[in-house]
Amino acid sequence: MTSDLFFQFLFAGITYGIMYGIVAIGFNIIYNTTGIINFAQGEFVMLGGMLSISLLTVLPLPLAIAGAVLITMLIGALIEIVFIRWLESPSVLRLIIITIGISILIRELALHIWGESVRSLPYFYGNEITSIELGGVRISPQVLWVLGVCSIVVAALSVFFKVTPLGREMRACSANRKAAILCGINTRNMVTFSFMLSAGIGALAGCVMSPITYTQYDSGTALAIKGFTVAILGGLGNSIGAVAAGLLLGCLEAFSVSVVPLAFQDAISIAILLVILFVKPHGIFGSSEAARLKEF
Amino acid sequence: MARKSLVLLSLLVLVIGVQLATSMTSTQYYLTQLTMSAYYAIVVIGLSVLMGYAGQISIGHAGFFAIGGYLSAALTTHNLIQFQESGVVKLLSSLGMIVTGQDLYGEELLVFVPWAACIVAIITAGVIAFVLGIPVLKLKGHYLAMATLGFGIIIYRIALASEYFGEADGISEVPGFTIFPALGDIGPVVVSGDFSGRVQNYYIAWCMLIIGLILLQNLINSRVGRALRSIHGSEEAAEAMGVNTARYKLYVFVLSAVYAAIAGVFLTHYNGGIGPSEASVMKSVRYVALVAVGGMANLWGVLIMGVSLTFLSLRGVFGSYDDAIFGVILIMIMLFAPEGILSIKLKGLFFRKNIRAKQEA
């Protein structure tokens, strides 16, 4: 493998990897406040892409994306308020099955609204064949957009959780829910807010990756599966771990193409992830002590 | 004990009653979907014991179903004529595991007997479950869910990508499965999609489902079942009481995988083919959801929901809204009856209202 080809694969891997990482962060935000995996996370990504494509017919691109993110956040909040907020001490499995039901519902709604056709946003800069040369590697400017937006999201999130009062309250809620209630934090609002936040992040990711990966009513499922895998592998609840694991999966996929046929790509990358999970049962960056404290 | 056999007996009567009713009203086409629902229900009750009693989630059971179905389909359709002279094939054929026949174009065909293929498929699924279960069952909760999900995806991708399993087209023209050859006046018992054998196949499927149910009920009420429930309650406590938790979890995992594989083998022979959608993640999720709406550790509830929901969606009652309705049912049951469909007590609802009415008065 020449070094040019190596870097080409590496860039492809990083692009997909950071997308998986962003979806996994969406999983983590909700997991941290509720202890459940929200299986409708992939649908938020799909909704972001679809809504922005529809809004683009009446609005300019930046406003369309902002509108799509806002609407998806509202949908996320609505889902939490209607289906989850009023349940009294629900079991984890019950919540998971509810989110599976919600994801099926959103997907079917999207099918009836947008049909089966494959859509995409236009490239933010240039078009399909525009490329930028970076030290012998040719990449599309959209890849830079994805990398830029995702890195900003990751950085902004870590600042948000460290510095702002709201972020601190959410962290308190994830560390110990009872103690958070005793400190006067409205944990129910925190859960609603975590749904809004992860819906918004998912939608934003859906918008920036739409020109590269395209958007279809069921494109959320595959992404959710990858995102879930990555979230687990990075250690549930660990956002930096999620990004690292996402990059690992992206690179595994990109480089596996040079060894095995494309059709076996998923099988190989997931088999490797499984082996890692067997060696490190709580994810690469997860700790066994923290995992023991969680109910599920 | 008497009550249990009474319930089983009434199920048997219901099964016979449905068949007679369809033949009297000449709506026998219902039997086709009822047969398929019974096979899917076998997967679901097996998974119910794993999830409800042993407390281990698996989002990969469509994978085991596909191992059963795909192996039996591939072994009974792929021609071995080019390996005719090899020692292995000769040995297998001297054991009666391989038959010669003719394909559609009159060419000579050398394939596995369905019986042999069935045994190979089920043993393979069991061995894979055993080997996979040793590391996987050490994981808990979401981690276990992810590992089984990953297994399901791998099987799906292999089925979709390898030429041997027909890639996206799957395998078709799978021959019928002769369980018993013809004896005197009694015709042969064949699992196949022929219209003439529709009633017979309906009974084969439901007999297998009922036998499977009885076996699982006996298991649950045995020492093993109590050990499983103790694992579900608290793994540490079970371990402290001397229950070999790792072994029992593995045992049930293999058992449920074998149930799924058996269902896969028979449904494939019944449908005459299998496609990659049978191995997809959504199928696995559907099985998990059916177990959940049936009430996890409630074999009857799981059986009722498994058969009825599968039947309705196979009949296409909800048309293009099929998945949406399934999602709504899933959410409604989990919101309002989290212990499963059989936990809804209509009487209780009315009584409570009466009490409230009295208090207000």
Interface residues (C-beta under 8 A of the other chain):
Chain A: Y31 I37 F83 L87 P90 S91 V92 L93 R94 I97 I98 I100 G101 I102 S103 I104 L105 R107 E108 L109 H112 T221 I225 F228 T229 I232 L236 P261 A263 F264 Q265 D266 A267 I270 A271 L273 L274 L277 F278 P281 H282 G283 A291 K294 E295 F296
Chain B: I57 P135 V136 K138 L139 K140 G141 H142 Y143 A145 M146 A147 L149 G150 F151 I153 I154 R157 I158 L160 A161 V281 M282 V285 V288 A289 A292 V293 M296 S320 Y321 D323 A324 F326 G327 V328 L330 I331 M334 L335 P338
